[in-house]
Amino acid sequence: MADDRRPVLRRLIQPFTRQPWWPRPGNGFDIEALLDAADARAPLVERHIWLIRLLDWVRRGEPVSGAQYVVRLLEGQPERRARVVALLGAFWRETDVAALLADYGFSPRSAFLNELGERVRRRLLPASPETHDLSVLFNLLFSHTEDGEWLTRLDDATLQGLARLWEDALATSPESPDAGADAGTGTGASGLGWRDPFFDAMLYLATQVRATGFTPAFRSRMGISLGQDFDAPLSRAAELAPDASARNAFRQLTHVIEHLRDQAEAHLRASPESPWPASLLHEAQYLRALLDTCAQAASGLHGHLDTQGISVNLVFQIDQLCERCRRIELLLEAVLTPQPLPALHRLVVTLVEVGVRRRSVRALFSQHTSQLARRVAERSAETGEHYITRNRSEYVTMLKQACGGGAVLAGTTFMKFAVLALGLSPFMAGVGAGLNYAVSFVLVQWLHFTVATKQPAMTAPAMAAKLADVRSDEAVESFVDEVAHLLRSQVAGILGNLLVVAPLVLGVQLLAVWGAGAPLVSEADARYALKSLTLLGPTAWYAAFTGVLLFASSILAGWAENAFVLHRLDSALRWNPHIRAWLGEARAARWSSWWRDNISGLAANTSLGLMLGLVPVIAHFLGLPLDVRHVTLSTGQIAAALGTLGWGLFQEPAFWWCVAAIPITGALNVGVSFTLALRVALRSRGVRVTDRARLWRAIGRRVLRQPGSFLLPPRSAS
């Protein structure tokens, strides 16, 4: 019964495994019988399945050896070879080769979410080999992630054998009346022979590059990136293209390709055996200059996204445009080189590797969100610089600011107990707690105080900014210095918060007992706080989750500031006629500047406060074991419980288990938040795994040699 069910299960899981839907050949599969079954008169879909099964057999063992064996079998049997050649000729004639060269690996739409949906659809829904579009069939022919690797390893003899097969196949085409024409120089009805779809593909690609370059987003931003001089020459080959400005480059692309095609066709009709004329090669160099200018103009937009903001869709379009320019250069090299086989081999390998990336949802996120991650990280880095102390004076200043933050959070502790005392519904209690946290964090920001646990998510991107060149020893040591500065800053921040919040909360409690005869926090609330904050419970898990929320608030802060700049809200606040009439010119200018300077902090503090209050309520509704444990607020609650229950609490183990949880909570708050923020920052900087290991080794050496540098500030700035 299991054998009867296995094919059904294989078909069910096929969309997720990306394996072919037909039976995979076993050890008894006869490759000679498959080659003998080649039939150029068979229906289109059956010929395509024959090709797919042939490649599947090649992959069955060692693919390079399999390809060599197939070539030997065909060269030793003329009749068998003739059948395969006829099938390949029919395949070339009846499939749209230009679609593969122009469209494969590119999104048919210009939006990131549309491309994401397309990739998910391709993974979930099987593709049909019944198609004339070679870009669709190519995914079925090379459906394995290792195909690019073994194709690269094919030796010259095997490549020459495959090239002779295709030469003979092209010679059988009705479009090639010269039966003996060489595939490298043969001509067809159009005069271009096998090069015809290559020129078509270049024209299709150039049309899309031109259309993207003239979209409103590109036109406006390229004007800014070129210093408002849209006609300034950018190309490194400006001597070949003196008029190769960004505007002219996009405009002339299609005309130059059409002219190049006409020249190539005329030359091949007149003297196909002679080298390309100098005028044609000069035209090709001019085309390369235009492509270089277009790619530079698009890539240059990244350098101005700090003033204009960034969107995933815009980054997606920039990358697509640059990739299309590179594809045109590959095709141009293939059609003009005197020996096309190596160039065609590189082109096929490139297409296979592009297909692997095209099928990967993870690759899409990695490629097209890296710039957004960098923009968010850099915006966080600008704020994070304020949280890093580098000398004793800055260390003392940070300690004072942290003391001020601890004083504010002492009031937050009592407000939390007050909200709980109201007996609100869980959701409204979460809203009240979230607003309490948010107002407190915003107040800390406005008073220029510090909350220690907010530092890591902001300082990690600032540290990653030191990694412009991690291969140099100076850059690595600079990064280790930043780690030492950061840890000292964390020590100052946490000490300042805790040294103020605990005595202040306890003092207010004792003052309430002395003045009013009763503490501000009830005994039931105090007992509940001790029960929930003990190290014997899930405190460590909740503290780590709080670190995730701290990191998320920094991402939301970077996103909010990026959106503020992207939509030019600062300019709107300053220059919108209605706002200027309502606020006045001077006040509108001040409000614009104030929002631009504070939008990141307000977004971070507000989002963090609301998440600390609402996420536990929502998680409880969904049945998820999630809650928050913030080291400063937890310390305040423990001090409040001590003030309510009295000094006898020192003799209870429950109290000391709560005290023991404080360093664990602080370490997890800081560690998880910092690790996640640093990971995003390193990804946005493109730091490799090997370089990351080098950084960790450098930090380990510093810990062994100078452990005190991570705790105490230097006597003077180095």
N, C-alpha and C positions, 0 to 999 in steps of 0.2 A: 504493500500500500504506500509505503514511503517513496518508492521509486515512481509510482504513478503521480504522486503529488509534487515531486520535486520540480518538474518543468513549470507547473502553475505558480509555485512560490518564486521561481526564478523570474518569471514574467512580472510578478507583482512587485518584487523589490528592484527590478531593473532600472526604473527611473532614478533611484537613489544611488545605485552603484555605478551608473554610467557604463554598464557592460552591454555588448550587443544583444539584441533580443532573439537572434537565431541561435541554434545549438552550437556550442563551442566545439571545434574539432578535437577528437581524442587521439590516442596513440595510433589507432587504426585508420586515421584519416589519410586518404590517398591523394597526395598533391598532384601526381601525374594524371589521375582521373579528373581532377579539377581543371588542370590546364587543358586537357583534351576536350573538356566540356565548354570551352570558350566558344561563343556563338555570336557573331556580329549582327545576325538577323533576329536574335531573341528580343523580347520586349525590353524597353528601357529599364524598368525596375529590376528585371532579372539580371541584366548586365551589371547594374550597380551592385546587386547582392553578390554577384560573382567577384567583383573587385574587393568588396568588403571581406568576403570569406578568404580571398587570397592573402590579404594583409593580416587577417586573423591567424592564418596558418603560419605566416612569417614570424608573428609574435609568440607562437606556441613555445618555442625553445629559446635559443639565442638569436635575436632578430637579425643581426648582421650576417651570421652564418646562414640563416634561412633565406635572406635575400640573395646571397651568393649562390646558394643551391638552385633557386628558381632561375636565375640568369643562366647557369650552366645547363639546366634542363632544356631551356628554350633554345640555346645556341646549338645544342646537339641534335635537335629534331626539327628540320625545316617545316614540315607540315604543321606540327604543333605551334611552332613560332608564327607561321602565317595566320593561323586562327586567332592567336592572341593579338597579333599586330592589327588584324582587321577589327577586332573588338575595340582596341585602343583608339583606332582611327574613328570608328563610329562614336566612341565616347567623347573625343575631342570635338567632333562636328556638332553633336546634339546637346552639349551642355554649355552653359553660359560661363565661360572661363573668366571673362572680364568681371563678373559679379564676385568671384572669389578674390581676384586681385584688388578690387576696389572696395568691397564691402566687408570682407571677412575681418573680424576683430573689432569692427566699429559699430557703435550703436545707431540704429535707424532713427533714433530720436535724440534730442539734445539735452534732455533732462536726466538728472541722476536717478530719481525715483523710477522713471520709466525704464531706465537701463536695469535697475535692481529688479523690477518686476519681470523684465524679459529674461534675466538670468534664472530667476526662480522658476519661471514657466519652463525654461529649457531643461531644468533639473527634474521637474516633476512630470512633464509630459514627454513621451517618446517621440522621436523624429522619424519621418518616413523616408526611405530611399527613393521613393517615386517622385523625382523632382528633376527639373532641368537646371536648377540653380546649383552650381558647383560649390558655392559658399555653404549651402545647407548640407550637401553630400559630404563635404570635407570633414565635418564634425563626426560623421559616421565612419569615414575611412580612417581617421586618426583620432580615436576616442580615448586613447590611453595617455596618461601623464608622462610616460617614459618614451613616447614616440620621438620627441625631439632629440633625446639623448642618443638613441641608436641610429637615427638618420644622420646625425653629425658624424658618427663613427664609420660610416660607409666608406670603403676604400675606393681609390681611383678606378681600379679595374671594374668593380661593380657599377660605379657611376657611369663609366663608359658603356658598359653593356646595356644599362637602362636607357642611356641616351640614344644608342643605336635602335632600340625598340621604338622609341618615340619618333625618331627620324623616319623609320619605315612606316610608322602609323600615320604621320603627317603626309608622307608621300602618297598614301592611298586615298587622301581626301580629294573629293571632286574639285575643291578649290585650288588644288595644287596639280596642274596638268603636267608639270615636270616630274615624272616619277622618280627620277634620280636626284632630285634636288636635295641638298644638304639642309638639315633642320636649322643649322646656324645661319645659312644664307638663303635658304629657299624662299621663294615668293609664292603668293597665292593670287586669287582673283583680285584682291585689293592691292597687290604689289608688296605687301608687308609679310605675308606668310604667317608664321607662328607669332610674329610680333604684333599682329593686328589687335588682339585683345589686350595686349599690354598698353598700347597707345590709347585704346578706348578707356582702360582703367585709369590711366593718368589723367585723362580729360574728366572723367567722373569725379575723381578725387579733387582735382583743381577746382571744379565747380562747387564742391562742398566747402573747400577752404575759402574760396571767394565769398560764398554766401555767409559763412560764419564771420569772416572779417568785416563784413558790412552790416552786421546786426547792430542795433542801437547800443547794447552794452559794450561791444568791442570798440565801436567808433568813438564813443564818449571817453572811455578809459584809455584808449591808445592816444587820444589827443592829449590827455594828462600825462601819460607815461613818456611822451615825446616832447614834453615841455610846451604843449600847445602848438608845436610845429609838426603837423601830421605829414608834411612832405620832406622831413629831414631824412637823409639817407642813413640806413642802419646796417646795410649788408657789409660783410667783410670783403665781398667782391664788388665794392662800389666802383672800382675802375672798369669792371666789365659791364656794370649796370649803373651808369651815372644817374639815371632817373629812377633808381630802385628805392624810392621812398616807400613807406608803408602803404600809402594809398595807391600809388602806381603799381606796387608789387601785387597787391590783391587784384587790381583791375586787369593786369596784363597776363596773369598766369594762364588763363585758357587760350588767349591769342597766341602766346609763345608755344604752347604745346601743339596747337593746331598747325602752326607754321613749321614746327619741327617734324611733325608727322608727314606733312606734304613733302618736305625736303628728303626725308628718309625714304618715302615711297618712290619718289622720282629717281633717287640714286639706285635703289634696288632694282627698279625696272630697267635702268640704263646699263648698269655694270654691277651686278650683285657680288662678283668675286673681288672687286677692288675695295680698298679701305675707305672708311668714311671721309668725306671731304672736310677740309678745315673749316669751311663756313658752317657746316652742320655741327661740328664739335664746338665751335664758338657759340652757336645758338644753345647747345646743351649746357655750356658753362653759364650762359646768361640765365637759363632756367634755374640752375642751381643757386645762382645769386638771388633770384626772386624768392625761391623757397626759403633760403636762409634768412632773408629779410622778413618774410611773413612769420616764420617760426620765432625769430628774435622779437618781433613786435608783440606776438602773443605771450611769449615767456616774460617779456618785460613788464607785463601787467602785474606779476607777482610782487615786484618791488614796490608797487604803489598801493597795495591792498591795505597798508596800515592807515592810509588817509582816506581810502575809499571803501574799506570793508571788504568782506569776502563772502561768497556763497558757494555751496557745494556745486551747484549747477554751473556757475561760472568757471570754477576750477576744472570741472568735467569737460566743458567746451574748450578750454585752453589746451588741455591734454590731448583731446581728440584732434584738434587742429594741428598741433605739433607732430602727432603720430602720422597724420595723413601726409604732411610734408615729408617725413622720413620715408613713408611708403612710396611716394612718387620718386624719390631719389633711388630707392632700391630697384624700382621698375626701370628707371632710366638707365641705370648701370647695366641691367640685364639685356636691354635691347641694343645698347651701343658697344658693349665690350667685344673685342675680337674673338675671345673664347667665352661663349656664354654659359658653358656648363658649370663652372664654379659659382658664378653669380646666381644661376637658377637654383643650384643646390642650396646656397645661403638663403635664397628667397623662400624655398619650400620649408626649410627648417624654421625660419622666422615665422612663417604662417602657422606652423604647427605649434610653436611656443606661444604665439598670440592666442591661438584657440584654447590652449590650456588656461591662460589667464582669463579669457573671455567667458569660460564656463564657471569660473570661481567667484562666488559671492564674497568670500573673504578678501580676495585680491582687489575686488572693486572698492571695498571699504578702505583697504590699506592704501590704495593708490590715490583715490579721489577725496579722501578725508584727511590726508597727511598735511595738506596746506591749511585746511581749516584747523586741525589740531595745533599746527605751528602758530597760527594767528591767535588762537585762544591762549596757547601757552605763553606767547610773547606778551599778550596783554596782561596775563597773570604775573609774568615776570616783572613788568613795570611796577606793579603793586608790591610784588614780593621783595624787591630791593629794600623797601622800607622796613622789612622785618628781619634783616640780616645785620648783625653787629660785627664790626671788624676790629674794634679797639676797646680799651677800657671805658672811655667816655661814652661810646655808643652802648656799651653793655649796661652801664649805670642808667642811661636814659631809658633803655628797654625795660630794666627792672622797675623804674618809676612808673612807666606807662602800664606795665602789667599790674602793679599795685592798684592803679586807678581802675583798670578793668576788673580786678577782683572786688573792689568796692561796689561797682555797679552791679556785678553779678550777685553780690550779697542781697541787694534789693530784689533781684530776679528770683532768688531762692524763696523769699517770703511771699512774693506774688504768686509763685507756683502753688504753695500751700494754700493761699487764699482762693485761687481758682478751684482747687480740689474741694475746698470747704463749701463751695456754692452748691455742690450736688448736681451739677449739670449732666446732661446726657453725654455718653462717651465722645460723640463727634464734637459737640459744642465745647466740651472740656478740652479736647485736642485743639480746637480753634483758639480757645482762650490761652492755652499753654503756648501755642505757636506764636500768637501775637505778643505774648509776654516776652518770649525769647527774641523775636524780631525787633521789638522796640528797644530791648536792652542792648542788642548787638549794634543797632543803628546809633544809639546813644553813645556807646563806646567809641564808634567811629567818629562821631561829631566832636567828642571831647578829646580825640587824638590819644585814646588809651589803646590797650592791646588785650586780646583774648588769645592765650597761648595756642590753643588747639587750631585756630584759624591759620596759623603761620605756615605749616608744612605744605598745604595745597598751593599756597602762593609762592613759597620760596623754592620749591622744586623746579618750576620752569626757569626761575632766575639762575639756578645752578646749571641747568641744561644749556643755558645761553653761553656758558663757558666752554662748551664742547664743539666749537666750530671746527677744530682739528684735533681729534683725540689721538692721532698718531704721533703727535709731538709730546715729549716729556714735559715741556713747560705747560701745555694745556692740561695734562693729567694732574700735575702738581697744583695747578690753579683750581681744578675741580675739587681736589682733596682739601685745599684751603677753604673752599666754599662749604664743604661738608662740616669742617671743624667750626667755621663761623656759624653755620646753621644750628648745630647741636648746642653750642654755647648760647645762642639766642633762645633756643627752646628751654634750656635750663633756666635762663633769666625769666622768660615768660611764665613758665609753670610755677616757679618759686614765687614770683610776684603775685600771681593770681591766688595761689593757695595760702601764702603767708598773710594775706589780707582778708580773703573771704571767710576763712574759718574763725579767726578771732573776732571779726566784725559781727558775724551771725551769732556767735556765742555771746558776745557782749550785748547785743540787742535783746537776745532772749533773757539774759540775766537782768538787764535793765527793766524789761517788761515784768518779770517776776517781782522785782523790788518795788516798782512803781505801781503796777496794776494788780499784783498778787497772783498772776497767772501768766504762763508763757504765751507767745503768739501762736505756737504750734501745739496742737492737741496731742495727748499721749497716744491716741490711736494712730494718728498720722506719723508720729515719731517711730512707733513700733513698726508700722508698715514700711517706712523708709529704711530702717535697719534690715528688715527681712528682704527687701528687694535689692539692696546694694551689697549684700554679703558676697564674698568671694566664693562661697560654697554653692552659689546658684549660677545662673547663666550670665553673670556680669561680664565675663571676658568676651563671650560671644556678642553681647549687646554693645560692648565698647568697640569691638572691631567693626560692627555694622555702623556705629556712629562715625567712625573714621571714613567709611564709604560716603556717608551723607556730607561730611566736611569736604571731601574731594568733589562731590557732585555740586556743592555750592560754588566752588571755584570755577568749575566748568560752566555753570549757569552764568556766573559773573562775566567770564570771557565771552560767552555767547551773547549776553545782553549788550555788552559794550560794542561787540562787532556789529550787531544788528543796529545799534544806535548810529554807528558810523556809516554802515552800508546804506541805510535809508536817509542819511544826511539830516537827522533830526536836530542836530546842533545848529545847522544852517537854517532849518525851518523855524526853530525857536527865535533865531536872531532876525531873520529877514522876512518872515511871513507877514503880509500887510495887516491881517486881522490881529495877530499876536502883538505886533508892534503898536497898533492903535490901542490895544487893551492895556499893555504893560508900559508902553513908552519905549523909546529907542534905547536909552541907557539901561533901563531895567531888563529889557529883552536881551541885550548883550550880556549882562551879568548872569541872567538865568541860563543862557546858552552855555557860557563858560562853566558855570557851576555844575550843570547836569553832565557836561562832557567830562569833568574832573571826578565826579562822584557816582556816576551811573554804575561803575563796576562794583564799588563798595556797597552801594545800596542794594544792588541785585544779590550780591553774595550774602549780606547780613539778613536781608528779608527772606530769601529762599532758605537759608540755613535755619532760621528761627521757625518758619512754617513747617519745614520738613521734620524738625525735632519734635514738633507738637502733633502733626497730623499723620506722619508715616506710621507710628505705633498703633494709632487708632485704626487706620485702614488695614494694616497688617493683621490686627486682631480680628477684624471683620472677615478677612479672607482666610483666617485660620493659620496664619504664618507666625512662627516663633520669633518675632522681631520686636525689639524695644531699643531705647537709646540710653546710653550711659556717658555723660559728659563729665570729665574729671573735675572741673571747677564747680559745676552745679552739684555733683555728687558729694564733694567735700563740704559744700555749704549745707546740704541736707543732713549729713552726718553731724555737723556742728550744731544744727538746729535740734536734732534729736538729743544730743548731749545736754543742751540747755533745757530741754523739756523734762528729760528723765533723771537729771541730776548726776552728781559725781559718782554715785554708786554704779553707774554704767561702766566705769573703768574695770569693774570686777566681772563683767559679763563677757564671755568669749565672743558673743555675737557682735559686740562693738569692735573688737580687735580684728575680726574677720572682715568687717567693713573697712577698717583702716588699712588692712593689708591689700584690699582691692583697689585703693587709690592709685598706687604706682602702676599696677597692672592696667587700670583703665587709662591712665595718662599715656603709657607706652603704646597701647593699642590705638588710642585716638590719633596720636601723632604718627605712629609707624605705618598704619594702614593708609592714612590720608597721604603721607609723604610718598609711600611706595607707588600708589596709583598715579599721583601727579607726576612723579619722576618718570614713570613708564610712558605716560602720554608725551611728556616732553622729549624723552629719548627717541620715541617713535617719530615725532614730528621733526627731529633733527637727523633722522636716518642713521642713528648710531648702530653699528653692527653688534651681533652677539659677542664676537671675539673681543671687540673693543670694550664692551661692558665688563667682561671678565677682567680685562686689564685694569679698569677703574676700581673694581672691588679689591684686586690684589694691592693696588696702591693705597687704598684706604686701610687695609689690614696692616700694611707696613707702618703707616702713620700711627695706628693704634698701639702697636708694639713699641715703637720708638718714642712717641710723645703722647702718651694717653692723657696727660693733663691739658693738652691743647684743645681737647673736645669739651672741657668743662669750664675752664677759667680763661678770661681774656688775656691777651698779651699786655705787657706793661706799656708798649707803644705800638702804633700801627706799623706793620712791616711794609 
